[in-house]
């Protein structure tokens, strides 16, 4: 799976959680929580959706690696390589 495809997956999940989220203006290097006003439950919903759709186990200690769109792609790329 390409980096662009992973980025689109994350954006799609965000849109599913918050239909009004302005994902077109996302800066890849800024915290998602700040840009989208995500609370901790929204963030957990993203993690749970990744688990459900792609059978990924993301340990809680890895959550900081999902801080920005870029860091999400960096973290998910090796885990989704086989898809």
C-alpha beads as a LAMMPS data file, in Angstrom:
LAMMPS data file: protein, C-alpha beads

83 atoms
82 bonds

1 atom types
1 bond types

-500.0 500.0 xlo xhi
-500.0 500.0 ylo yhi
-500.0 500.0 zlo zhi

Masses

1 110.0

Atoms # bond

1 1 1 0.000 0.000 0.000
2 1 1 1.351 3.421 -0.946
3 1 1 1.861 6.310 1.430
4 1 1 -0.840 8.271 -0.407
5 1 1 -3.281 5.380 0.000
6 1 1 -2.556 5.227 3.739
7 1 1 -3.076 8.982 4.004
8 1 1 -6.448 8.595 2.265
9 1 1 -7.413 5.791 4.655
10 1 1 -6.731 8.000 7.676
11 1 1 -8.657 10.901 6.114
12 1 1 -11.570 8.609 5.247
13 1 1 -11.745 7.336 8.836
14 1 1 -11.670 10.906 10.148
15 1 1 -14.541 11.840 7.810
16 1 1 -16.520 8.794 8.979
17 1 1 -16.094 9.908 12.587
18 1 1 -16.715 13.608 11.954
19 1 1 -18.563 14.357 8.730
20 1 1 -17.983 18.088 9.163
21 1 1 -14.191 17.797 9.514
22 1 1 -12.303 19.988 7.061
23 1 1 -9.797 17.377 5.934
24 1 1 -8.886 19.292 2.764
25 1 1 -6.959 21.828 4.816
26 1 1 -5.022 19.341 6.953
27 1 1 -1.347 20.114 7.405
28 1 1 0.589 16.848 7.425
29 1 1 2.974 17.975 10.159
30 1 1 0.548 19.533 12.665
31 1 1 -1.277 17.571 15.378
32 1 1 -4.585 16.169 14.151
33 1 1 -6.245 16.870 17.489
34 1 1 -5.452 20.585 17.191
35 1 1 -6.498 20.893 13.560
36 1 1 -9.739 18.953 13.855
37 1 1 -10.632 19.627 17.474
38 1 1 -10.630 15.895 18.212
39 1 1 -11.220 14.769 21.743
40 1 1 -9.797 11.592 23.232
41 1 1 -12.895 9.580 22.293
42 1 1 -12.613 10.688 18.656
43 1 1 -8.977 9.645 18.666
44 1 1 -9.874 6.249 20.119
45 1 1 -12.545 5.877 17.446
46 1 1 -9.834 6.324 14.801
47 1 1 -7.667 3.669 16.447
48 1 1 -10.626 1.281 16.789
49 1 1 -11.597 1.791 13.156
50 1 1 -8.050 0.958 12.041
51 1 1 -8.261 -2.169 14.154
52 1 1 -11.639 -3.144 12.718
53 1 1 -10.891 -2.460 9.052
54 1 1 -7.304 -3.652 8.866
55 1 1 -6.947 -6.003 11.858
56 1 1 -4.247 -3.776 13.327
57 1 1 -3.255 -3.961 16.945
58 1 1 -2.081 -0.529 18.031
59 1 1 -0.798 -0.568 21.611
60 1 1 -1.619 2.420 23.759
61 1 1 2.065 3.300 24.109
62 1 1 2.142 3.820 20.309
63 1 1 -0.697 6.372 20.286
64 1 1 1.723 9.343 20.279
65 1 1 3.007 8.072 16.928
66 1 1 -0.444 8.850 15.488
67 1 1 -0.239 12.526 16.388
68 1 1 -0.012 14.038 12.898
69 1 1 -1.135 12.862 9.485
70 1 1 2.511 12.342 8.500
71 1 1 3.320 10.380 11.651
72 1 1 0.217 8.225 11.074
73 1 1 1.468 7.353 7.604
74 1 1 4.971 6.639 8.942
75 1 1 3.579 4.382 11.657
76 1 1 1.034 2.567 9.500
77 1 1 3.148 2.071 6.376
78 1 1 5.073 -1.022 7.590
79 1 1 1.901 -2.463 9.152
80 1 1 -0.114 -2.095 5.938
81 1 1 2.670 -3.027 3.544
82 1 1 1.085 -6.412 2.810
83 1 1 -2.208 -4.900 1.596

Bonds

1 1 1 2
2 1 2 3
3 1 3 4
4 1 4 5
5 1 5 6
6 1 6 7
7 1 7 8
8 1 8 9
9 1 9 10
10 1 10 11
11 1 11 12
12 1 12 13
13 1 13 14
14 1 14 15
15 1 15 16
16 1 16 17
17 1 17 18
18 1 18 19
19 1 19 20
20 1 20 21
21 1 21 22
22 1 22 23
23 1 23 24
24 1 24 25
25 1 25 26
26 1 26 27
27 1 27 28
28 1 28 29
29 1 29 30
30 1 30 31
31 1 31 32
32 1 32 33
33 1 33 34
34 1 34 35
35 1 35 36
36 1 36 37
37 1 37 38
38 1 38 39
39 1 39 40
40 1 40 41
41 1 41 42
42 1 42 43
43 1 43 44
44 1 44 45
45 1 45 46
46 1 46 47
47 1 47 48
48 1 48 49
49 1 49 50
50 1 50 51
51 1 51 52
52 1 52 53
53 1 53 54
54 1 54 55
55 1 55 56
56 1 56 57
57 1 57 58
58 1 58 59
59 1 59 60
60 1 60 61
61 1 61 62
62 1 62 63
63 1 63 64
64 1 64 65
65 1 65 66
66 1 66 67
67 1 67 68
68 1 68 69
69 1 69 70
70 1 70 71
71 1 71 72
72 1 72 73
73 1 73 74
74 1 74 75
75 1 75 76
76 1 76 77
77 1 77 78
78 1 78 79
79 1 79 80
80 1 80 81
81 1 81 82
82 1 82 83
